[in-house]
Amino acid sequence: MNGQQIVSLTEADLHNIVKNAIYRMFNRIPLANGIYEITDESKLKRYSKQIWRILQNSYNTLGGFKSYSDAEEMSNRISLAVIAVSDRKIVACAIYRDDLGGQKLNGCGTLNGTSEQKSLLRSIIKEDIENFQKYHWVEVSYPLEKWFKEMNGNPIPSSLAHKLLHKSKSKIIELGDGVHYKRAIGNTNEMVTKAIYGFKDETIYNRVVNNLENYCNFNIYDKFKDYVNSLPKINEDIEYIDNHPNKDVALAMEIIIQIGNVWEDGIRELTPSMKEYLIASLTILNRTDKNKQINALIKNGNYYLNHMEVLECHNYVDYIIIPAL
């Protein structure tokens, strides 16, 4: 046959070829509805494009998800992906890294933000909380912390933060409530309030449970957990007066900083009142004698205003509030 090889295909082979081509064309995968944990490297690569698309969408106004340069790097470096499948599509996901020990959540999102998809993402987080011996953990700020509080998450004493994050103790500023701390984030070294939820491994679990009284004023972990998860929103009690000698300017600066925290947590939406606070804050700062920080806040504030969608009907409460006076 002129050197040509004859390939014999069964009807089943042909069916699978066509099915797989259709799946690829419409970004579908051969999994039924449900939530799946993926650790196999070949499967992480197989689903990397769909996962990458979700993360890019969730962080779109940041220019995409920047923890990794592309889907290939992500699939090579993450250790676990938890995906939620609906109608043969990945509609929510969370990705984890294990280079700090345990499985540290370092990205999550939904395909297009529907209430159903957010519910599936909450289910993934709830599973991490309730089955803590999976040793999934995360560093959060508001509003993601709100989800962990609502689902009775497992907080870690702030005195352990520097150990878990492998950072100098001088870089962690504890806030006195036993769980929250501030540390510099990003190229601007903006100080952001954080908390850690979840046990990295059995050693950390034992250290926390058996030595709790040395870390905070509790001798029973469940009491510490109930205390932390009933704390008011961390953004309500922020000490913002030190931002500037003028109280109004200090408040305007803090509002933009807190909207930046929401941005960092992957939320790309403003409620109408949040937009009003942002516009009013920018007006105040534009009329103020400038310094390096104020110029940066004006720049970032205008960026948020131009790149965050305003939703009249919002699934989140107005968690960006004027700090307590």
C-alpha positions in Angstrom: 0.0 0.0 0.0 2.9 2.4 -0.9 4.3 2.2 2.6 1.1 3.5 4.2 0.0 1.9 7.4 -3.6 0.8 7.7 -5.1 1.8 11.1 -8.1 -0.2 12.2 -10.6 1.6 14.5 -13.5 0.0 16.2 -16.8 1.7 16.6 -16.0 2.3 20.3 -12.6 3.8 19.4 -14.3 6.2 16.9 -16.9 7.1 19.5 -14.2 8.0 22.1 -12.3 10.1 19.5 -15.4 12.1 18.6 -16.4 12.4 22.3 -13.0 13.7 23.4 -12.9 16.1 20.5 -16.2 17.5 21.5 -15.1 17.7 25.2 -12.1 19.7 24.2 -14.1 22.0 21.9 -16.6 22.9 24.5 -14.2 22.8 27.5 -15.9 19.7 28.9 -14.4 16.9 30.9 -15.4 13.3 31.3 -16.5 13.6 34.9 -20.0 13.5 36.4 -21.3 16.2 38.6 -19.5 16.3 41.9 -16.3 17.5 43.7 -13.0 15.8 43.0 -9.5 16.0 44.5 -6.9 15.8 41.8 -3.3 14.9 42.7 -2.2 12.9 39.7 0.2 14.9 37.6 -1.2 13.8 34.3 -4.7 14.9 35.4 -3.5 18.2 36.8 -2.0 18.9 33.4 -5.2 17.6 31.6 -7.5 20.0 33.5 -5.0 22.9 33.9 -6.5 25.0 31.1 -10.0 24.9 32.6 -8.6 25.6 36.1 -6.4 28.4 34.8 -9.4 30.0 33.0 -11.3 30.0 36.3 -8.5 31.6 38.2 -7.8 34.2 35.5 -11.5 35.1 35.6 -11.5 35.4 39.3 -8.5 37.6 39.3 -9.1 39.3 36.0 -8.7 42.9 37.0 -5.3 42.1 38.5 -4.3 41.1 35.0 -5.0 37.5 35.8 -3.9 35.0 38.4 -0.2 35.9 39.0 1.0 33.2 41.4 2.1 31.4 38.3 3.1 32.6 34.8 0.8 30.3 32.9 -1.3 27.1 33.1 1.8 24.9 32.4 3.8 26.3 35.3 0.8 26.0 37.6 0.2 22.4 36.7 3.8 21.6 37.3 4.1 23.3 40.7 0.8 22.8 42.5 0.3 19.6 44.5 -3.5 19.4 44.6 -6.5 20.8 42.8 -10.0 20.4 44.1 -12.6 20.9 41.3 -16.3 21.1 41.3 -17.9 19.7 38.1 -21.4 20.6 36.8 -22.7 19.6 33.4 -19.3 18.3 32.4 -17.6 21.6 33.2 -15.3 22.7 36.0 -17.2 25.5 37.6 -15.3 26.0 40.8 -11.8 25.1 42.0 -9.2 25.5 44.7 -5.5 24.9 44.2 -2.9 24.0 46.8 0.9 24.0 47.2 2.7 21.7 49.6 6.2 23.3 49.7 5.4 24.9 53.1 4.1 21.7 54.5 0.5 20.3 54.4 -1.6 21.7 51.6 -1.7 25.5 51.6 -4.6 27.0 49.6 -3.1 29.6 47.2 -5.9 30.2 44.8 -9.7 29.6 44.4 -12.6 30.8 42.3 -15.6 30.1 40.3 -16.2 30.1 36.5 -18.7 33.0 36.4 -19.7 33.7 40.0 -23.2 32.3 40.1 -24.7 31.5 43.5 -24.6 27.8 42.7 -20.9 27.9 41.8 -20.1 30.0 45.0 -22.0 27.3 47.0 -19.8 24.6 45.5 -16.7 26.6 46.4 -18.0 27.0 49.9 -18.4 23.2 50.0 -14.7 22.8 49.1 -13.7 25.1 52.0 -16.1 23.5 54.4 -14.6 20.1 53.6 -11.1 21.5 54.4 -12.4 22.8 57.8 -14.4 19.8 58.9 -11.8 17.2 57.9 -8.8 19.1 59.4 -6.6 16.0 59.3 -6.3 16.5 55.6 -4.0 19.3 56.8 -5.2 21.9 54.4 -4.5 25.4 55.6 -4.7 29.0 54.4 -3.7 32.5 55.2 -6.7 34.8 54.9 -7.9 38.3 55.2 -11.4 39.7 55.0 -13.8 38.8 53.3 -12.5 35.2 52.8 -12.0 35.0 56.6 -15.8 35.6 56.9 -16.4 32.3 55.2 -14.1 30.5 57.6 -15.8 32.1 60.6 -19.2 31.2 59.3 -18.2 27.6 58.8 -16.5 27.3 62.2 -13.0 27.2 60.8 -9.9 26.1 62.8 -7.9 29.2 63.7 -4.2 29.1 64.5 -2.6 31.4 67.2 -0.9 34.4 65.6 2.3 33.6 67.5 2.9 30.7 65.2 2.4 32.7 61.9 6.1 33.4 61.3 6.9 29.7 61.7 4.2 28.5 59.3 5.0 31.2 56.7 8.8 30.9 57.1 9.1 34.6 57.7 11.2 36.6 60.2 9.3 37.2 63.4 10.0 40.9 63.0 7.9 40.8 59.8 4.8 39.7 61.7 3.0 42.2 63.9 0.5 40.5 66.2 -2.6 42.5 67.0 -3.3 41.2 70.4 -6.4 39.1 69.9 -4.5 35.9 69.6 -5.2 35.2 65.9 -4.8 38.3 63.8 -1.5 39.9 62.7 -0.3 42.4 60.1 2.4 41.9 57.5 3.6 43.6 54.4 2.1 42.4 51.2 3.3 43.0 47.6 5.7 45.5 46.1 4.2 48.4 48.0 4.8 46.8 51.4 1.2 47.6 52.3 0.5 46.3 55.8 -2.5 43.9 55.6 -4.3 42.2 58.5 -4.2 38.4 58.2 -5.1 35.2 60.0 -4.2 31.5 59.5 -6.8 28.8 59.5 -6.2 25.1 59.4 -3.4 22.8 60.7 -0.4 22.3 58.6 0.4 18.9 60.0 0.0 16.7 63.1 2.9 18.4 64.8 1.3 21.8 64.5 -2.0 20.3 65.7 -0.4 18.8 68.8 1.6 22.0 69.4 -1.5 24.1 69.3 -3.8 21.8 71.3 -1.3 20.9 74.0 0.3 24.3 74.4 -2.6 26.6 73.8 -2.3 28.4 77.1 1.3 29.4 76.3 0.0 31.0 73.0 -3.1 32.7 74.3 -5.4 32.9 77.4 -7.3 29.7 76.6 -6.7 26.1 77.8 -9.2 24.4 75.6 -9.0 24.7 71.8 -12.7 24.6 71.2 -13.1 27.7 73.5 -10.4 29.5 71.6 -12.0 28.5 68.3 -15.5 29.7 69.4 -13.9 33.0 70.6 -12.1 33.6 67.3 -15.0 32.8 65.1 -17.3 35.1 67.1 -15.0 38.1 66.8 -16.4 41.1 65.0 -15.2 41.8 61.5 -11.5 42.6 61.6 -11.9 45.7 59.4 -14.2 47.4 61.9 -11.6 47.8 64.6 -8.6 48.9 62.5 -6.4 51.6 64.1 -6.3 54.0 61.3 -5.7 57.3 63.1 -1.9 56.8 62.7 -2.3 57.0 58.9 -2.3 60.8 59.0 -2.6 63.7 61.5 -5.9 64.8 59.9 -8.6 62.4 60.9 -10.6 62.8 57.7 -7.5 62.1 55.6 -6.6 59.1 57.8 -10.1 57.7 57.3 -10.0 58.2 53.5 -6.6 56.5 53.3 -7.9 53.5 55.3 -11.0 53.1 53.1 -8.8 52.7 50.0 -6.4 50.4 51.8 -9.4 48.2 52.8 -10.8 48.1 49.3 -7.3 47.0 48.3 -7.6 44.1 50.8 -10.8 43.0 49.1 -9.0 43.2 45.7 -6.2 41.1 47.1 -8.7 38.5 48.2 -10.0 38.1 44.6 -13.2 40.1 44.9 -13.7 42.3 41.8 -17.0 43.9 42.7 -18.1 47.1 44.6 -21.4 47.6 46.2 -22.9 51.1 45.6 -22.0 52.3 49.1 -18.4 51.0 48.7 -18.2 53.0 45.4 -19.4 56.1 47.3 -16.8 55.7 50.0 -14.1 55.2 47.4 -15.1 58.3 45.4 -15.4 60.4 48.6 -12.0 59.2 49.8 -10.3 60.0 46.5 -11.8 63.5 46.6 -10.4 64.1 50.1 -6.9 62.8 49.1 -6.8 64.8 45.9 -7.2 68.0 48.0 -4.6 66.9 50.5 -0.9 67.7 50.6 0.7 64.7 48.9 3.2 62.2 50.2 4.4 59.0 48.7 1.7 56.9 50.4 -1.1 59.3 49.5 0.0 59.4 45.8 0.0 55.6 45.8 -3.5 55.4 47.3 -4.8 57.9 44.8 -3.3 55.8 42.0 -4.6 52.5 43.3 -8.0 54.0 44.3 -8.6 55.2 40.7 -7.6 51.8 39.4 -10.1 50.1 41.6 -12.8 52.6 40.6 -12.1 51.9 36.9 -11.7 48.1 37.2 -14.2 46.9 39.8 -17.8 46.3 38.7 -20.6 47.9 40.7 -23.4 45.5 41.4 -26.7 46.8 42.6 -27.8 43.3 43.8 -24.8 41.8 45.6 -24.4 38.5 47.3 -21.9 40.0 49.8 -22.7 42.3 52.7 -21.1 45.7 52.6 -18.0 44.5 54.4 -16.0 47.5 53.5 -17.1 49.9 56.2 -15.8 53.0 57.8 -13.6 51.8 60.7 -15.0 52.1 64.2 -14.7 55.7 65.5 
